[in-house]
Amino acid sequence: MLRFFRSAVHIAALTFSGIAVTGTVAGAQQEPYPGFDAYVTKTMADGKVAGLSLAIVRNDSVIYVKAYGVKEIGKPDKVDENTLFEIGSTTKTFTSALVGIMQTDGKLQTRIGPGVSTAA
């Protein structure tokens, strides 16, 4: 589960930091797993999501990039690699997730003042 979460955070970091990933896809642009596109499309319909863009990263290489749906429900403009999405307050979640991953990996050093306990 943590491995999947790390991948999701990495994808989100690429997406929200403004890095263009469309030109760095290794190999042919084909469905990464059987039924993947159908799953994404169904999940979008179930959640009433107008459109999204995603990237799958494996070993520091973007292996799949695809845009799904439209920019706004009821309008014909399709989502593409240049579509900008509002992210609201989701950066707080990504930041806290990255801090948790860094702590787990031992890459975060905390200096807490006297009288403050780190015990749960």
C-alpha positions in Angstrom: 0.0 0.0 0.0 2.8 2.4 0.9 4.4 1.7 -2.5 1.2 2.6 -4.3 0.9 5.7 -2.2 4.4 6.8 -3.1 3.6 6.4 -6.8 0.4 8.4 -6.4 2.2 11.2 -4.5 4.9 11.2 -7.2 2.3 11.5 -9.9 0.6 14.3 -8.0 3.9 16.1 -7.5 4.6 16.0 -11.2 1.1 17.1 -12.1 0.9 20.0 -9.6 4.5 21.3 -9.9 3.9 22.1 -13.6 6.4 19.7 -15.0 5.5 18.8 -18.6 5.5 15.0 -18.7 4.0 14.4 -22.2 7.3 14.5 -24.0 9.1 12.0 -21.7 6.9 9.0 -22.1 9.1 5.9 -22.7 7.8 3.6 -25.5 4.5 3.4 -27.2 1.5 5.0 -25.7 -0.7 2.0 -25.0 -3.1 1.0 -22.2 -0.7 0.0 -19.3 -3.0 -2.7 -17.9 -5.9 -4.6 -19.5 -9.1 -2.8 -18.7 -7.3 0.3 -17.2 -9.0 2.8 -19.5 -12.4 1.3 -18.9 -11.8 1.4 -15.2 -10.8 5.1 -15.3 -13.8 6.0 -17.5 -16.3 4.1 -15.2 -14.8 5.6 -12.1 -15.2 9.1 -13.6 -18.8 8.4 -14.5 -19.5 7.0 -11.0 -18.0 10.1 -9.4 -19.5 12.5 -11.9 -16.0 13.7 -12.9 -16.0 15.8 -16.0 -12.3 15.2 -16.9 -8.9 14.4 -15.7 -5.3 13.9 -16.8 -3.0 11.2 -15.4 0.5 10.0 -15.6 2.0 6.6 -14.5 5.6 6.7 -13.3 7.8 3.6 -13.0 11.4 3.9 -11.8 11.6 7.6 -12.4 10.2 7.3 -16.0 6.8 8.4 -17.1 5.4 5.3 -18.9 1.9 6.5 -19.6 0.1 9.8 -19.9 -3.5 10.2 -20.9 -6.3 12.8 -20.7 -9.9 11.7 -20.2 -13.2 13.5 -20.6 -14.1 17.1 -21.0 -13.1 20.3 -19.3 -16.7 21.1 -18.2 -19.8 18.9 -18.1 -22.1 19.8 -20.9 -19.4 21.4 -23.0 -17.5 19.7 -25.9 -13.9 20.9 -25.1 -11.8 17.9 -24.3 -9.1 17.6 -21.6 -5.6 17.5 -23.1 -2.0 17.7 -22.0 -2.3 21.5 -21.7 -5.5 21.6 -19.5 -5.0 23.4 -16.2 -6.9 22.1 -13.2 -7.7 23.9 -10.0 -6.3 22.0 -7.0 -7.7 23.9 -4.1 -6.4 22.8 -0.8 -5.1 19.4 -1.9 -1.5 20.6 -1.6 -1.8 20.3 2.2 -2.6 16.6 1.8 0.4 16.0 -0.5 2.7 17.9 1.8 1.7 16.0 4.8 2.0 12.7 2.9 5.5 13.6 1.7 6.5 14.4 5.3 5.2 11.1 6.5 7.1 9.2 3.7 10.3 11.1 4.6 9.8 10.3 8.3 9.3 6.6 7.5 12.4 6.6 5.3 14.5 8.2 8.0 15.1 11.3 5.9 13.5 13.7 8.2 15.3 15.1 11.2 13.2 16.9 13.8 14.5 19.1 16.5 12.0 19.4 19.3 12.6 21.7 22.2 13.0 20.6 25.8 9.9 19.3 27.5 8.2 18.2 24.2 7.6 14.5 23.8 7.5 12.7 20.4 5.9 9.6 22.0 2.5 8.7 20.7 
